[in-house]
Amino acid sequence: MARSRAVVGAPREPAAGRGVRVRFGEDCLEFDTVSPREVTLLRRLIGWVNGPMYPQPYLVEGPPGRFRLYVGRAAERVRTAQGMR
């Protein structure tokens, strides 16, 4: 279905009651979650995304409930600093 550029490019407001907040860091995207379901889903993604088959992106959690997604050189730097798991 075709959509106008105004609709496709328009920023979306977070839905009421949703607990995920995304921030653009200097070298990563940061996800803050409060929902246990979302935390569980992101923790599952850590094992899948950070596997040996995917050198990047790199997804880390810390502190609990806050996730950071790194790509490119930032992913390589963080992965090396954390001692390739």
C-alpha positions in Angstrom: 0.0 0.0 0.0 1.5 3.4 -1.0 1.8 6.1 1.7 2.6 9.7 1.4 6.0 10.8 2.5 4.5 12.9 5.2 3.0 9.8 6.8 6.1 7.6 6.3 8.6 10.1 7.6 6.4 11.5 10.4 7.7 10.8 13.9 5.4 8.6 15.9 4.3 9.4 19.4 4.7 6.6 21.9 1.6 4.7 22.6 0.0 5.3 26.0 1.2 2.8 28.5 4.3 1.7 26.6 7.4 1.6 28.7 10.2 1.7 26.0 12.1 4.8 25.5 14.8 5.1 22.8 17.6 7.6 23.0 20.3 8.4 20.5 23.7 8.2 22.2 26.9 9.5 20.8 27.8 6.1 19.5 24.8 3.9 20.2 21.0 3.6 20.5 19.8 3.3 24.1 16.6 1.4 25.0 15.1 1.9 28.4 12.3 -0.6 29.3 10.1 -1.1 32.3 8.0 -4.0 31.0 9.4 -7.5 32.0 8.2 -8.9 28.7 10.3 -6.3 26.7 13.3 -6.9 28.9 13.0 -10.7 28.3 12.7 -10.2 24.5 15.8 -7.9 24.4 17.8 -10.3 26.6 17.0 -13.1 24.1 18.2 -10.8 21.3 21.5 -10.4 23.0 22.4 -14.0 22.6 21.2 -14.0 19.0 22.7 -10.7 17.8 26.0 -11.1 19.6 26.7 -14.6 18.3 30.0 -15.4 16.4 28.3 -15.2 13.0 27.5 -11.5 13.5 30.5 -9.2 14.1 28.0 -6.3 14.4 25.7 -4.9 15.5 26.5 -5.4 19.2 23.8 -5.3 21.9 24.6 -5.0 25.6 22.6 -4.6 28.8 23.6 -2.5 31.7 22.2 -1.5 34.1 19.3 -3.9 34.2 16.5 -2.7 31.9 18.8 -0.5 29.8 20.1 -1.8 26.6 22.6 -0.3 24.1 22.9 -1.2 20.4 26.3 -0.4 18.8 27.1 -0.6 15.1 30.3 -0.1 13.0 33.5 0.9 14.7 31.6 1.5 18.0 30.5 -2.2 18.0 34.0 -3.3 17.4 35.4 -1.1 20.1 32.8 -2.2 22.7 33.0 -5.9 21.8 36.8 -5.8 22.2 36.6 -3.9 25.5 34.2 -6.5 26.9 36.4 -9.4 25.7 34.5 -11.0 22.9 32.1 -13.4 24.5 
